[in-house]
Amino acid sequence: MRNRTRSSLISNIEKLLFSFVLSSALVFPVSAIQVEDLYVAEVLVADEGRQQLRAGARAGLLQVLVRVSGDIAVQENTLIRNSLRRPSDFYDQYSYESTDRTLLVAETEQSAKILRLHFEPSAVARLLRQANLPVWGSNRPGVMFWIAISDGNQRRILSEADESEIVVSLVEQAKRRGLPVLFPILDLEDASRITSAEVWGAFLDRIERASDRYEPDALMTARIQQDVGRWSGKWSYRVAGSWQSVESEAVSSGELVRQMVDQLANEIAGRYALGSGKGTLDVTVEGVVSLKDYAALSEYLEQLTPVLNSSIVALQDGVARFELKIEGQSAQLVELIGLDQRLILLNEDSRNHRLLYRWKQI
């Protein structure tokens, strides 16, 4: 009986293959934002000596572990602390680059170099799993920033082209945590949808509508100002449809931004970074009507970070059923698939580990 079922499945796939040969070439879907260089660290060092290399590699490994795990407190783990003593076990190449920056060494300013290290992804992921820490893949939600600042009597919305230190800090801190950053273009269309006063006043409905054209996965808005040597910010951020608000203060704009980017990154990582647990899911997908659909769907499932292995179980009458071996919780997989919107969730049976989707044609 099992051989007959297998033969039927192969026959169905062969029929799809025959029909597809007469059609156009494969077109694969575009994923959510892919973050580049998750495993590359850059550290300022005073020279190219062995001592500076070792110290820089230790700082670089910690940089990568925070970015990949999504956990800013990763060094509190005993296994991670011990591994930081031998960072050379985890990188496979490094290089130096001159800069115009300086470092204070023994109360003397010295020209600094950038030490760039390329860490081995499999070694880093293995370390995190052994430490029972999450592994956050490169497919990450894009965050749209609407930031209004006060310059004397004027208020303005910041764009990526703005030379403000706040923008520089936002980009740097988001890169440190591996968050894709989006800024408004501030063209005529943006001007017709929202004003600086509305961003300053945190009119969240207006901010959401102005963001529609950019299709972000998460939103953060803030009003930032400097008051007698201190910086203050009123922040609101939306992750998975829910808004949260917080106020903060710091002695510098860079510190103020770092605090909020860390809070946002922790929130997002908590939803998408994968724990070390493993499980099996039954995933049924409707709308698989051609080999083009089947091949694209199979490719899509295989590239999802939580999926360790996918097997086709049945394929008939436009419905494909897969068995997925996954890492982490099924809810995290559902959240991740929701980022791309290539599959439309029809039903989720968590108790029986079953998901029903419809394949979205492109």
N, C-alpha and C positions, 0 to 999 in steps of 0.2 A: 504493500500500500504506500509505503514511504517512497519507494522508487517511482511509483506511478505519479505521486504528487510532484516529485522532483522533475520528472520528465515533462509534466504539464507546465511547470514553471519555466523550464528551459524553452519549451515550445512557444510560450507566450512572449518571452524575451526575443526569440528568433523572429517571430512575426513582427514585433516592433522594429527589430533591426532591418528587416526587409523593407518595411514601409519607410523607414528613415533614410535608407540608401537613396531613395527617390526624392528626398527632400533636401533642405539646405544643411550647411555645416553646423556643428555645435556652437551654441552661444551660452556661456555660463553667466550666472547672475553676479552683480557687483555686491560685495559684502559691505557691512558697516565699516566705519573708519579703521583702517589698519595702522597701528602705531609702529613707526620705524625705530630701529636702534634701541629696542628695549634692553638689549644685552650689551650695549656699549656705554662705558662710563668715561667721563672726562674729569680729571682732577688737577688742580694746580700744584706743581712741585717746584722746588728751588733749583734742582739740578738733575742730571741723569744718573746719579750714583745709585748703588744698590739699596742703601738705607731709604732714600726717597722713593725708590720704586716699590719697596715693600710696604711703606706707609701709604703711598698713593694707591697701590693695588688693594690694600685693606679697605680704604675709604671707597674705592670704586666698586668693590664687591658688595659692600653694604648698600651703596647707591642702587645697584642692580637688584639686590634682594628686596629692598623696599618697593621698587617699581614693579617687580614681577609678582610679588606676593600681595601687594596692596596694603601691607601691614607696616605702619610706620614704627611700630615697637618690635620689629622682627629680631633685633639684636638681643632682646631679653630672653630669647630661647637659648638654652644651654648648648645645644648642638650647633646653632648658628654662631654663638660666641666662640666656640672652639674652632670652627671652620674659618673664622676671620683671621685666625693666627697663621693660616697657610693658604693665603689667597691665590698663590701660583697654581694650586690644584684646579682652579676654575676658569682661568683665562688661557687663550691659545695664541694671542698676539697683542703687541702693544707698540705704540709709536709716540714721538714727541713733536710738539709744535711750538714755535716761538710766539710770544705775546708781548704786548706793551704794558702788562700788569706786573705788579710787584708783590713779594711776600716779605713779612717781617721775620727774620731768622736771627736769633740771639740779639734782639734789639737793633738789628741792622736790616735795612731794606735791600732786597735782592731781586733781580729780574726773575720773573716766573715763567715756567714752561707749562704747557698743557700736556699731561700724560693721558693718552687715549688708550683704553683697554677694551678688547673684545672678549667677552666671556662666553663660554660654551653653553648654549641653551639647555642641552640635555643634562649637563652636570649641575647647573643651577636648579633646574626643575627637580632633579633627583634629590638634591640637598633639601629643598623645601618639603618634598613629600616625606623624606625620612624624618624631618622635624615636625611632621603633622601640621604644616602650614599650607595656606592656599597657594594655588598657581593661577595667575591671571593672564590669559592669552592676549595676543596682540589685537584682537577684534574688540574694540572698545567704544563706548558711547561718546559721541561728540558733544561738548559742552558749549553752549552759546552764552557769551558774557555781554550783559548790558550794564555798563559802569558809568555813572554820572559823577563828575567831580566839580568842586566849587573853586574857581580861581577869582578870589576877591568878590566882586559883585556879579560875576558871570558863572553860569553853569553850562557844562557841555558833556556830551556823550563821547566816550573814547572809542576810537577805531584802532585796528591793528597798525595803521600807519602813524598813529599818534606817537610823538616822541616822549610822552610822559613816562616817568620812572615806574608808574603803576602798571602800565602796559608791559614794560620790560620785565617787571617782577612777575606779573601774571603768566607770561610766556615761559619764563625760566622755571617758576614753581610748578606749572602744569607739566612741563617736560620732565622735571624731577620725579613727579608722581605718575608719569605716563598717561596723562589725560590729553586727548585731542581738543584743541581750543578753536572756537569760532568767534569772530567779532562781526558786528554789523558793518555793512559797506558805507552806510550813512549817505546814500544817494537820494534822489528825489522821491523814490518809492518809500524808503524808510522815513523820510521827513513827512510824508503824507500820512503815515500810520502812527507815528509816535513823536513826542517832544521830549526835550531834556527834563522839563518840569515833571512829566509823567514817569520818567525813569527815576528821577530824584524822589518823587512821592511814592514810589513802589506801587504803581497802578498795575497790578499783576495781570489782569485781563487784557489790558492794552499791550503789555509786554509780550504776552503769549501770542496775540494776533499779529504783532509786528514780527514775531519769530517764525511764523508759519512758512514764509518763503524760503527760509534756510533749513527747515526740517531737522532741527537739532534733537538729540535724544535726551538732553538735560539742559536746564536753564539756570543761570545765576545772574542776579541783578543786585546792584549796590549803589549807595550814595556814600562818597568818601570825602572827608574834609580834614584840614589841619587846624588844630586849636592850641595855640600857645605851646608849641614844642611837642604836642602829641597828635597822633592820627587816630581818627575814629571812623568806623564804618557801620552802616546798617545794611545787612545782607539778607537776601531771600533766595533760596534755591529750590528748584523743582526736580525731583528724581522720581521716575515712574509715576508721574501724574500728581504727586503730592508736594505741596509747598511747605517749606520750613523757614523760619526767620530767626535771626540772631544778631546781636550787636557786639562789637569788639573794639578794643583800643590797643595801641602799640606806640612805641617810641619812634618808629619809622614806618614809612609806607610799605617797605619791603617786608617787614615783620608782620604788618597787618594783613598783607596779601597772603603770606605764607600760612598764617593761622587758618584763613578761610579755605584756601586750596586744600590744605590737609584735611579739614573737616569734610569738604565736599568729596575728596578722593576716598576717604574712609567710608563714607556713605555709599558711594558707587561700588567700591571694591567689595563691600559687604554683600552686595546683591549679585555681583558677577564673578568674583574670584572663586575658584573651585577648591573645595576641601579635598582631603585625601581619601574619602570614602568612595567605594565603587558599587555599581549596581547595573541592572538590566532593565531596559524600557522596551515596551511594544509600541511602535509608532506606525500608525496607519495614515496614508496620505491619499486623498482623493484628487482627481484632475490630472492624473498621469496618463495622458492619452497618446503619447508618441514616444519613440526612443529618445528623441530630443529632451522630452520632459524627464524620462527615467534617468538618462545619463547626467543631466544637469542636477537633478535631485540627489542622486547618489554622490556626485562630486560635492554638492553643498553639505550634505550630512557628514561626509568624511572630514571636511575642513573645519567643522565646529570644534572648538577647543575641548569641550567636555567629552567628545565622542572618541573612545579608544578603538572601537571597531564597529562596523555596521554590516549586517547581513540581510539580504533580501529573503523574505520568507514566502511571500505570495505576491503575484502580480496578475490581476485579471480585471477586465471591464473598467479600466481606468483607475483602479485602486491598487496601490502598492503598500505592502506591509513589511516593515523592517524590524529587526531585533537590534537594538543598540546597546553596546557595552559602554557605560559612561562613568566618568569620574565626577564626584560632587553630588549635589542634590538635583532631582529632576526639575525642581522649581527654578534653579539657576539656568538649566538648559532652555526652559520655556522663556525666561527673561532674555537670554541671549538671542534666541530665534526671533523674538519680538523686535530686536534692534533692526534686523535686516528686512523684515516684512516680506520675505519671500514665501513664507508659509503662514496661512491664516488659521489660528487655533479655533477649532470647532467644539472640542470637548476635552476635558482633562480629568482622568480617573486616577487620582493619586494613590488610592488604596490598592488598586490592581496594577499600578505602574503602566498605565496605558494613555497614549495621547492620540488624538484624531485631528488631522490638519487637512487643509485644502491647498494644493500647489498653485501659486499665483503665476499666471502666464505673463511673459514679458515679450 
